């Protein structure tokens, strides 16, 4: 019973870390998609690259800006939670 509790708690924390790390990128992708979609609706321009390139650029920019936060969060999760479990502590 004790091992199952540790497993599910670690799984829950890992999923929460994944959500926290992905929020900035997903938020910017959503906002960029809404902005480009609104622009296309207002101007009647239906170019496929117009939807892809701005979203990709925004995602890459946000990824580059938040890379330090993502790395710190993941390293903290591994050091505080996973490595002690692997060692047996």
Backbone atoms as SQL, in Angstrom:
CREATE TABLE atoms (id INTEGER PRIMARY KEY, chain TEXT, resi INTEGER, resn TEXT, atom TEXT, x REAL, y REAL, z REAL);
INSERT INTO atoms VALUES
  (1, 'A', 1, 'UNK', 'N', 0.819, -1.207, 0.000),
  (2, 'A', 1, 'UNK', 'CA', 0.000, 0.000, 0.000),
  (3, 'A', 1, 'UNK', 'C', 0.854, 1.257, 0.000),
  (4, 'A', 2, 'UNK', 'N', 1.933, 1.220, 0.768),
  (5, 'A', 2, 'UNK', 'CA', 2.794, 2.400, 0.884),
  (6, 'A', 2, 'UNK', 'C', 3.464, 2.739, -0.446),
  (7, 'A', 3, 'UNK', 'N', 3.894, 1.704, -1.200),
  (8, 'A', 3, 'UNK', 'CA', 4.543, 1.944, -2.486),
  (9, 'A', 3, 'UNK', 'C', 3.570, 2.552, -3.494),
  (10, 'A', 4, 'UNK', 'N', 2.319, 2.141, -3.442),
  (11, 'A', 4, 'UNK', 'CA', 1.316, 2.708, -4.356),
  (12, 'A', 4, 'UNK', 'C', 1.083, 4.180, -4.064),
  (13, 'A', 5, 'UNK', 'N', 1.059, 4.546, -2.800),
  (14, 'A', 5, 'UNK', 'CA', 0.859, 5.946, -2.425),
  (15, 'A', 5, 'UNK', 'C', 2.016, 6.791, -2.932),
  (16, 'A', 6, 'UNK', 'N', 3.237, 6.297, -2.760),
  (17, 'A', 6, 'UNK', 'CA', 4.414, 7.028, -3.245),
  (18, 'A', 6, 'UNK', 'C', 4.372, 7.147, -4.764),
  (19, 'A', 7, 'UNK', 'N', 4.011, 6.061, -5.439),
  (20, 'A', 7, 'UNK', 'CA', 3.940, 6.085, -6.902),
  (21, 'A', 7, 'UNK', 'C', 2.928, 7.103, -7.400),
  (22, 'A', 8, 'UNK', 'N', 1.722, 7.069, -6.859),
  (23, 'A', 8, 'UNK', 'CA', 0.682, 7.974, -7.334),
  (24, 'A', 8, 'UNK', 'C', 0.958, 9.423, -6.940),
  (25, 'A', 9, 'UNK', 'N', 1.569, 9.639, -5.798),
  (26, 'A', 9, 'UNK', 'CA', 1.925, 10.998, -5.401),
  (27, 'A', 9, 'UNK', 'C', 3.015, 11.565, -6.305),
  (28, 'A', 10, 'UNK', 'N', 3.991, 10.728, -6.631),
  (29, 'A', 10, 'UNK', 'CA', 5.047, 11.159, -7.544),
  (30, 'A', 10, 'UNK', 'C', 4.488, 11.410, -8.941),
  (31, 'A', 11, 'UNK', 'N', 3.595, 10.563, -9.386),
  (32, 'A', 11, 'UNK', 'CA', 2.950, 10.749, -10.686),
  (33, 'A', 11, 'UNK', 'C', 2.151, 12.047, -10.708),
  (34, 'A', 12, 'UNK', 'N', 1.405, 12.321, -9.636),
  (35, 'A', 12, 'UNK', 'CA', 0.630, 13.550, -9.541),
  (36, 'A', 12, 'UNK', 'C', 1.536, 14.783, -9.583),
  (37, 'A', 13, 'UNK', 'N', 2.639, 14.726, -8.845),
  (38, 'A', 13, 'UNK', 'CA', 3.564, 15.861, -8.846),
  (39, 'A', 13, 'UNK', 'C', 4.222, 16.041, -10.212),
  (40, 'A', 14, 'UNK', 'N', 4.560, 14.932, -10.876),
  (41, 'A', 14, 'UNK', 'CA', 5.151, 15.015, -12.214),
  (42, 'A', 14, 'UNK', 'C', 4.199, 15.614, -13.231),
  (43, 'A', 15, 'UNK', 'N', 2.936, 15.232, -13.145),
  (44, 'A', 15, 'UNK', 'CA', 1.942, 15.821, -14.059),
  (45, 'A', 15, 'UNK', 'C', 1.741, 17.299, -13.772),
  (46, 'A', 16, 'UNK', 'N', 1.772, 17.667, -12.493),
  (47, 'A', 16, 'UNK', 'CA', 1.624, 19.082, -12.146),
  (48, 'A', 16, 'UNK', 'C', 2.810, 19.891, -12.667),
  (49, 'A', 17, 'UNK', 'N', 4.018, 19.349, -12.566),
  (50, 'A', 17, 'UNK', 'CA', 5.202, 20.024, -13.106),
  (51, 'A', 17, 'UNK', 'C', 5.057, 20.186, -14.622),
  (52, 'A', 18, 'UNK', 'N', 4.555, 19.176, -15.302),
  (53, 'A', 18, 'UNK', 'CA', 4.348, 19.265, -16.753),
  (54, 'A', 18, 'UNK', 'C', 3.344, 20.359, -17.098),
  (55, 'A', 19, 'UNK', 'N', 2.289, 20.476, -16.315),
  (56, 'A', 19, 'UNK', 'CA', 1.289, 21.523, -16.550),
  (57, 'A', 19, 'UNK', 'C', 1.891, 22.903, -16.329),
  (58, 'A', 20, 'UNK', 'N', 2.611, 23.061, -15.237),
  (59, 'A', 20, 'UNK', 'CA', 3.208, 24.365, -14.917),
  (60, 'A', 20, 'UNK', 'C', 4.219, 24.777, -15.974),
  (61, 'A', 21, 'UNK', 'N', 4.998, 23.828, -16.459),
  (62, 'A', 21, 'UNK', 'CA', 6.010, 24.142, -17.471),
  (63, 'A', 21, 'UNK', 'C', 5.360, 24.488, -18.808),
  (64, 'A', 22, 'UNK', 'N', 4.256, 23.851, -19.143),
  (65, 'A', 22, 'UNK', 'CA', 3.647, 24.065, -20.460),
  (66, 'A', 22, 'UNK', 'C', 2.719, 25.280, -20.520),
  (67, 'A', 23, 'UNK', 'N', 2.313, 25.814, -19.390),
  (68, 'A', 23, 'UNK', 'CA', 1.359, 26.929, -19.384),
  (69, 'A', 23, 'UNK', 'C', 1.845, 28.147, -20.184),
  (70, 'A', 24, 'UNK', 'N', 3.091, 28.622, -20.021),
  (71, 'A', 24, 'UNK', 'CA', 3.494, 29.809, -20.801),
  (72, 'A', 24, 'UNK', 'C', 3.418, 29.594, -22.303),
  (73, 'A', 25, 'UNK', 'N', 3.893, 28.450, -22.775),
  (74, 'A', 25, 'UNK', 'CA', 3.901, 28.191, -24.222),
  (75, 'A', 25, 'UNK', 'C', 2.481, 28.038, -24.752),
  (76, 'A', 26, 'UNK', 'N', 1.650, 27.302, -24.044),
  (77, 'A', 26, 'UNK', 'CA', 0.273, 27.104, -24.507),
  (78, 'A', 26, 'UNK', 'C', -0.527, 28.403, -24.489),
  (79, 'A', 27, 'UNK', 'N', -0.284, 29.241, -23.494),
  (80, 'A', 27, 'UNK', 'CA', -0.986, 30.523, -23.422),
  (81, 'A', 27, 'UNK', 'C', -0.610, 31.411, -24.602),
  (82, 'A', 28, 'UNK', 'N', 0.676, 31.487, -24.895),
  (83, 'A', 28, 'UNK', 'CA', 1.119, 32.320, -26.013),
  (84, 'A', 28, 'UNK', 'C', 0.632, 31.752, -27.337),
  (85, 'A', 29, 'UNK', 'N', 0.630, 30.434, -27.491),
  (86, 'A', 29, 'UNK', 'CA', 0.118, 29.835, -28.721),
  (87, 'A', 29, 'UNK', 'C', -1.365, 30.150, -28.900),
  (88, 'A', 30, 'UNK', 'N', -2.121, 30.101, -27.808),
  (89, 'A', 30, 'UNK', 'CA', -3.550, 30.432, -27.872),
  (90, 'A', 30, 'UNK', 'C', -3.755, 31.891, -28.249),
  (91, 'A', 31, 'UNK', 'N', -3.036, 32.784, -27.587),
  (92, 'A', 31, 'UNK', 'CA', -3.186, 34.221, -27.891),
  (93, 'A', 31, 'UNK', 'C', -2.740, 34.552, -29.306),
  (94, 'A', 32, 'UNK', 'N', -1.635, 33.956, -29.757),
  (95, 'A', 32, 'UNK', 'CA', -1.176, 34.201, -31.129),
  (96, 'A', 32, 'UNK', 'C', -2.187, 33.655, -32.138),
  (97, 'A', 33, 'UNK', 'N', -2.739, 32.490, -31.871),
  (98, 'A', 33, 'UNK', 'CA', -3.744, 31.925, -32.779),
  (99, 'A', 33, 'UNK', 'C', -5.000, 32.772, -32.849),
  (100, 'A', 34, 'UNK', 'N', -5.453, 33.255, -31.689),
  (101, 'A', 34, 'UNK', 'CA', -6.636, 34.136, -31.681),
  (102, 'A', 34, 'UNK', 'C', -6.364, 35.445, -32.409),
  (103, 'A', 35, 'UNK', 'N', -5.187, 36.010, -32.195),
  (104, 'A', 35, 'UNK', 'CA', -4.845, 37.273, -32.856),
  (105, 'A', 35, 'UNK', 'C', -4.766, 37.104, -34.365),
  (106, 'A', 36, 'UNK', 'N', -4.093, 36.062, -34.822),
  (107, 'A', 36, 'UNK', 'CA', -3.973, 35.829, -36.258),
  (108, 'A', 36, 'UNK', 'C', -5.331, 35.491, -36.859),
  (109, 'A', 37, 'UNK', 'N', -6.129, 34.699, -36.142),
  (110, 'A', 37, 'UNK', 'CA', -7.469, 34.369, -36.635),
  (111, 'A', 37, 'UNK', 'C', -8.350, 35.597, -36.756),
  (112, 'A', 38, 'UNK', 'N', -8.263, 36.477, -35.770),
  (113, 'A', 38, 'UNK', 'CA', -9.027, 37.725, -35.831),
  (114, 'A', 38, 'UNK', 'C', -8.558, 38.597, -36.992),
  (115, 'A', 39, 'UNK', 'N', -7.237, 38.679, -37.177),
  (116, 'A', 39, 'UNK', 'CA', -6.687, 39.447, -38.290),
  (117, 'A', 39, 'UNK', 'C', -7.149, 38.877, -39.625),
  (118, 'A', 40, 'UNK', 'N', -7.155, 37.557, -39.747),
  (119, 'A', 40, 'UNK', 'CA', -7.603, 36.935, -40.990),
  (120, 'A', 40, 'UNK', 'C', -9.093, 37.165, -41.230),
  (121, 'A', 41, 'UNK', 'N', -9.866, 37.131, -40.170),
  (122, 'A', 41, 'UNK', 'CA', -11.304, 37.357, -40.327),
  (123, 'A', 41, 'UNK', 'C', -11.587, 38.798, -40.729),
  (124, 'A', 42, 'UNK', 'N', -10.825, 39.733, -40.184),
  (125, 'A', 42, 'UNK', 'CA', -11.062, 41.144, -40.501),
  (126, 'A', 42, 'UNK', 'C', -10.584, 41.523, -41.895),
  (127, 'A', 43, 'UNK', 'N', -9.524, 40.875, -42.377),
  (128, 'A', 43, 'UNK', 'CA', -8.963, 41.249, -43.674),
  (129, 'A', 43, 'UNK', 'C', -9.320, 40.276, -44.791),
  (130, 'A', 44, 'UNK', 'N', -9.970, 39.170, -44.469),
  (131, 'A', 44, 'UNK', 'CA', -10.330, 38.130, -45.445),
  (132, 'A', 44, 'UNK', 'C', -9.109, 37.531, -46.143),
  (133, 'A', 45, 'UNK', 'N', -7.973, 37.545, -45.471),
  (134, 'A', 45, 'UNK', 'CA', -6.767, 36.894, -45.988),
  (135, 'A', 45, 'UNK', 'C', -6.746, 35.475, -45.434),
  (136, 'A', 46, 'UNK', 'N', -6.752, 34.488, -46.318),
  (137, 'A', 46, 'UNK', 'CA', -6.764, 33.093, -45.890),
  (138, 'A', 46, 'UNK', 'C', -5.480, 32.393, -46.329),
  (139, 'A', 47, 'UNK', 'N', -4.362, 32.885, -45.863),
  (140, 'A', 47, 'UNK', 'CA', -3.060, 32.313, -46.189),
  (141, 'A', 47, 'UNK', 'C', -2.637, 31.369, -45.069),
  (142, 'A', 48, 'UNK', 'N', -2.257, 30.141, -45.411),
  (143, 'A', 48, 'UNK', 'CA', -1.904, 29.148, -44.398),
  (144, 'A', 48, 'UNK', 'C', -0.625, 29.508, -43.647),
  (145, 'A', 49, 'UNK', 'N', 0.344, 30.095, -44.349),
  (146, 'A', 49, 'UNK', 'CA', 1.590, 30.455, -43.668),
  (147, 'A', 49, 'UNK', 'C', 1.376, 31.588, -42.680),
  (148, 'A', 50, 'UNK', 'N', 0.334, 32.374, -42.885),
  (149, 'A', 50, 'UNK', 'CA', 0.045, 33.470, -41.963),
  (150, 'A', 50, 'UNK', 'C', -0.374, 32.939, -40.606),
  (151, 'A', 51, 'UNK', 'N', -0.963, 31.766, -40.556),
  (152, 'A', 51, 'UNK', 'CA', -1.339, 31.199, -39.262),
  (153, 'A', 51, 'UNK', 'C', -0.172, 30.457, -38.616),
  (154, 'A', 52, 'UNK', 'N', 0.678, 29.863, -39.415),
  (155, 'A', 52, 'UNK', 'CA', 1.734, 29.019, -38.887),
  (156, 'A', 52, 'UNK', 'C', 2.942, 29.808, -38.400),
  (157, 'A', 53, 'UNK', 'N', 3.442, 30.728, -39.201),
  (158, 'A', 53, 'UNK', 'CA', 4.694, 31.427, -38.901),
  (159, 'A', 53, 'UNK', 'C', 4.603, 32.300, -37.650),
  (160, 'A', 54, 'UNK', 'N', 3.576, 33.124, -37.459),
  (161, 'A', 54, 'UNK', 'CA', 3.532, 33.922, -36.228),
  (162, 'A', 54, 'UNK', 'C', 3.405, 33.071, -34.958),
  (163, 'A', 55, 'UNK', 'N', 2.625, 32.000, -35.029),
  (164, 'A', 55, 'UNK', 'CA', 2.503, 31.124, -33.857),
  (165, 'A', 55, 'UNK', 'C', 3.832, 30.452, -33.544),
  (166, 'A', 56, 'UNK', 'N', 4.501, 29.973, -34.564),
  (167, 'A', 56, 'UNK', 'CA', 5.799, 29.335, -34.363),
  (168, 'A', 56, 'UNK', 'C', 6.808, 30.314, -33.792),
  (169, 'A', 57, 'UNK', 'N', 6.840, 31.532, -34.311),
  (170, 'A', 57, 'UNK', 'CA', 7.770, 32.548, -33.807),
  (171, 'A', 57, 'UNK', 'C', 7.465, 32.898, -32.353),
  (172, 'A', 58, 'UNK', 'N', 6.183, 33.027, -32.017),
  (173, 'A', 58, 'UNK', 'CA', 5.806, 33.342, -30.641),
  (174, 'A', 58, 'UNK', 'C', 6.165, 32.203, -29.701),
  (175, 'A', 59, 'UNK', 'N', 5.940, 30.978, -30.122),
  (176, 'A', 59, 'UNK', 'CA', 6.260, 29.824, -29.283),
  (177, 'A', 59, 'UNK', 'C', 7.764, 29.719, -29.065),
  (178, 'A', 60, 'UNK', 'N', 8.542, 29.907, -30.110),
  (179, 'A', 60, 'UNK', 'CA', 10.002, 29.847, -29.978),
  (180, 'A', 60, 'UNK', 'C', 10.496, 30.963, -29.060),
  (181, 'A', 61, 'UNK', 'N', 9.952, 32.165, -29.197),
  (182, 'A', 61, 'UNK', 'CA', 10.370, 33.281, -28.343),
  (183, 'A', 61, 'UNK', 'C', 10.048, 33.014, -26.873),
  (184, 'A', 62, 'UNK', 'N', 8.846, 32.524, -26.604),
  (185, 'A', 62, 'UNK', 'CA', 8.466, 32.242, -25.218),
  (186, 'A', 62, 'UNK', 'C', 9.269, 31.074, -24.670),
  (187, 'A', 63, 'UNK', 'N', 9.530, 30.083, -25.492),
  (188, 'A', 63, 'UNK', 'CA', 10.357, 28.967, -25.044),
  (189, 'A', 63, 'UNK', 'C', 11.751, 29.453, -24.675),
  (190, 'A', 64, 'UNK', 'N', 12.309, 30.328, -25.485),
  (191, 'A', 64, 'UNK', 'CA', 13.645, 30.853, -25.220),
  (192, 'A', 64, 'UNK', 'C', 13.657, 31.682, -23.936),
  (193, 'A', 65, 'UNK', 'N', 12.616, 32.476, -23.718),
  (194, 'A', 65, 'UNK', 'CA', 12.551, 33.320, -22.524),
  (195, 'A', 65, 'UNK', 'C', 12.339, 32.479, -21.260),
  (196, 'A', 66, 'UNK', 'N', 11.507, 31.446, -21.333),
  (197, 'A', 66, 'UNK', 'CA', 11.166, 30.664, -20.137),
  (198, 'A', 66, 'UNK', 'C', 12.006, 29.405, -19.986),
  (199, 'A', 67, 'UNK', 'N', 13.033, 29.242, -20.792),
  (200, 'A', 67, 'UNK', 'CA', 13.852, 28.047, -20.721),
  (201, 'A', 67, 'UNK', 'C', 14.510, 27.887, -19.342),
  (202, 'A', 68, 'UNK', 'N', 14.959, 28.976, -18.756),
  (203, 'A', 68, 'UNK', 'CA', 15.567, 28.922, -17.432),
  (204, 'A', 68, 'UNK', 'C', 14.582, 28.453, -16.372),
  (205, 'A', 69, 'UNK', 'N', 13.365, 28.983, -16.419),
  (206, 'A', 69, 'UNK', 'CA', 12.310, 28.569, -15.485),
  (207, 'A', 69, 'UNK', 'C', 11.984, 27.092, -15.655),
  (208, 'A', 70, 'UNK', 'N', 11.868, 26.648, -16.902),
  (209, 'A', 70, 'UNK', 'CA', 11.550, 25.246, -17.157),
  (210, 'A', 70, 'UNK', 'C', 12.647, 24.331, -16.641),
  (211, 'A', 71, 'UNK', 'N', 13.889, 24.692, -16.915),
  (212, 'A', 71, 'UNK', 'CA', 15.014, 23.878, -16.467),
  (213, 'A', 71, 'UNK', 'C', 15.088, 23.826, -14.951),
  (214, 'A', 72, 'UNK', 'N', 14.929, 24.966, -14.310),
  (215, 'A', 72, 'UNK', 'CA', 14.965, 25.018, -12.849),
  (216, 'A', 72, 'UNK', 'C', 13.857, 24.170, -12.237),
  (217, 'A', 73, 'UNK', 'N', 12.669, 24.254, -12.798),
  (218, 'A', 73, 'UNK', 'CA', 11.538, 23.476, -12.276),
  (219, 'A', 73, 'UNK', 'C', 11.771, 21.977, -12.427),
  (220, 'A', 74, 'UNK', 'N', 12.246, 21.563, -13.590),
  (221, 'A', 74, 'UNK', 'CA', 12.495, 20.140, -13.802),
  (222, 'A', 74, 'UNK', 'C', 13.633, 19.619, -12.931),
  (223, 'A', 75, 'UNK', 'N', 14.717, 20.375, -12.843),
  (224, 'A', 75, 'UNK', 'CA', 15.846, 19.943, -12.017),
  (225, 'A', 75, 'UNK', 'C', 15.428, 19.867, -10.560),
  (226, 'A', 76, 'UNK', 'N', 14.639, 20.823, -10.114),
  (227, 'A', 76, 'UNK', 'CA', 14.156, 20.807, -8.739),
  (228, 'A', 76, 'UNK', 'C', 13.291, 19.570, -8.481),
  (229, 'A', 77, 'UNK', 'N', 12.412, 19.235, -9.406),
  (230, 'A', 77, 'UNK', 'CA', 11.567, 18.048, -9.257),
  (231, 'A', 77, 'UNK', 'C', 12.412, 16.783, -9.186),
  (232, 'A', 78, 'UNK', 'N', 13.407, 16.688, -10.065),
  (233, 'A', 78, 'UNK', 'CA', 14.253, 15.504, -10.061),
  (234, 'A', 78, 'UNK', 'C', 15.068, 15.403, -8.775),
  (235, 'A', 79, 'UNK', 'N', 15.663, 16.523, -8.361),
  (236, 'A', 79, 'UNK', 'CA', 16.513, 16.486, -7.165),
  (237, 'A', 79, 'UNK', 'C', 15.709, 16.284, -5.885),
  (238, 'A', 80, 'UNK', 'N', 14.554, 16.897, -5.793),
  (239, 'A', 80, 'UNK', 'CA', 13.772, 16.828, -4.557),
  (240, 'A', 80, 'UNK', 'C', 12.909, 15.581, -4.462),
  (241, 'A', 81, 'UNK', 'N', 12.481, 15.043, -5.599),
  (242, 'A', 81, 'UNK', 'CA', 11.506, 13.955, -5.550),
  (243, 'A', 81, 'UNK', 'C', 12.020, 12.635, -6.122),
  (244, 'A', 82, 'UNK', 'N', 12.546, 12.666, -7.346),
  (245, 'A', 82, 'UNK', 'CA', 12.873, 11.410, -8.017),
  (246, 'A', 82, 'UNK', 'C', 14.187, 10.792, -7.558),
  (247, 'A', 83, 'UNK', 'N', 15.215, 11.593, -7.428),
  (248, 'A', 83, 'UNK', 'CA', 16.520, 11.040, -7.031),
  (249, 'A', 83, 'UNK', 'C', 16.453, 10.414, -5.637),
  (250, 'A', 84, 'UNK', 'N', 15.811, 11.047, -4.628),
  (251, 'A', 84, 'UNK', 'CA', 15.689, 10.347, -3.343),
  (252, 'A', 84, 'UNK', 'C', 14.918, 9.028, -3.437),
  (253, 'A', 85, 'UNK', 'N', 13.927, 8.963, -4.319),
  (254, 'A', 85, 'UNK', 'CA', 13.190, 7.709, -4.488),
  (255, 'A', 85, 'UNK', 'C', 14.069, 6.630, -5.129),
  (256, 'A', 86, 'UNK', 'N', 14.900, 7.051, -6.080),
  (257, 'A', 86, 'UNK', 'CA', 15.792, 6.095, -6.740),
  (258, 'A', 86, 'UNK', 'C', 16.845, 5.583, -5.766),
  (259, 'A', 87, 'UNK', 'N', 17.382, 6.503, -4.963),
  (260, 'A', 87, 'UNK', 'CA', 18.406, 6.120, -3.983),
  (261, 'A', 87, 'UNK', 'C', 17.786, 5.248, -2.889),
  (262, 'A', 88, 'UNK', 'N', 16.538, 5.513, -2.593),
  (263, 'A', 88, 'UNK', 'CA', 15.865, 4.712, -1.582),
  (264, 'A', 88, 'UNK', 'C', 15.623, 5.468, -0.288),
  (265, 'A', 89, 'UNK', 'N', 15.657, 6.795, -0.381),
  (266, 'A', 89, 'UNK', 'CA', 15.509, 7.609, 0.828),
  (267, 'A', 89, 'UNK', 'C', 14.117, 8.018, 1.133);
